[in-house]
Amino acid sequence: IRAGSSSEKALARALARAEALGAETRLLGGAFLGGLPIFDPRPGDADASQLALADAVRAADAVIVASPGYHGSI
């Protein structure tokens, strides 16, 4: 969720290419995702950021997800 991470940079490049091909895009990056309470299992009302994420996904024709790779050893 670190803003400017290599995953976020790769996602931004993919979105730029999609825009060049005529798509309308929206980047919900690390700063946005870091503010979501996704790891809090307590019930509660959805906040504005949760509603924004749900609305963006609901309205999308497609979603591109970036996730960091594993760089350690097993």
C-alpha positions as CSV (number, residue, x, y, z in Angstrom):
1,I,0.0,0.0,0.0
2,R,3.0,2.3,-0.3
3,A,2.3,5.1,-2.6
4,G,4.8,5.1,-5.5
5,S,5.7,1.4,-5.1
6,S,6.9,-0.5,-8.1
7,S,3.5,-2.3,-8.3
8,E,1.7,1.1,-8.3
9,K,4.0,2.4,-11.0
10,A,3.3,-0.8,-13.1
11,L,-0.4,-0.3,-12.6
12,A,-0.1,3.4,-13.7
13,R,1.7,2.3,-16.9
14,A,-1.0,-0.2,-17.6
15,L,-3.7,2.4,-17.1
16,A,-1.9,4.9,-19.3
17,R,-1.9,2.3,-22.1
18,A,-5.6,1.6,-21.6
19,E,-6.3,5.3,-21.7
20,A,-4.2,5.6,-25.0
21,L,-6.5,3.0,-26.4
22,G,-9.6,5.0,-25.4
23,A,-10.5,3.6,-21.9
24,E,-11.5,5.8,-19.0
25,T,-9.4,4.8,-16.0
26,R,-9.2,5.6,-12.3
27,L,-6.2,4.7,-10.1
28,L,-7.0,3.7,-6.6
29,G,-3.5,3.4,-5.3
30,G,-1.7,2.7,-2.1
31,A,-2.6,5.9,-0.3
32,F,-6.3,5.2,-1.0
33,L,-6.2,1.5,-0.2
34,G,-4.2,2.1,3.0
35,G,-7.1,4.1,4.4
36,L,-9.6,1.2,4.0
37,P,-10.4,-0.7,7.1
38,I,-10.4,-4.1,5.4
39,F,-8.6,-5.9,8.2
40,D,-11.1,-4.8,10.9
41,P,-13.7,-7.6,11.2
42,R,-16.0,-5.6,13.4
43,P,-19.3,-4.7,11.7
44,G,-19.9,-1.1,11.0
45,D,-21.3,1.3,8.5
46,A,-19.3,1.7,5.3
47,D,-17.3,4.9,5.2
48,A,-16.8,7.2,2.1
49,S,-13.7,5.4,0.9
50,Q,-15.4,2.0,1.1
51,L,-18.4,3.3,-0.9
52,A,-16.1,4.9,-3.4
53,L,-14.3,1.6,-4.0
54,A,-17.5,-0.4,-4.3
55,D,-19.0,2.2,-6.7
56,A,-15.8,2.2,-8.9
57,V,-15.8,-1.6,-9.1
58,R,-19.5,-1.8,-9.8
59,A,-19.3,0.8,-12.6
60,A,-16.2,-0.7,-14.2
61,D,-16.3,-2.8,-17.3
62,A,-12.9,-4.2,-16.3
63,V,-10.5,-4.0,-13.3
64,I,-6.7,-4.2,-13.3
65,V,-5.2,-5.3,-10.0
66,A,-1.5,-4.9,-9.1
67,S,0.1,-6.9,-6.4
68,P,3.7,-7.0,-5.3
69,G,5.8,-10.0,-6.2
70,Y,7.6,-12.2,-3.7
71,H,11.3,-11.5,-3.6
72,G,12.4,-13.8,-0.8
73,S,13.3,-17.4,-0.7
74,I,11.1,-20.4,0.3
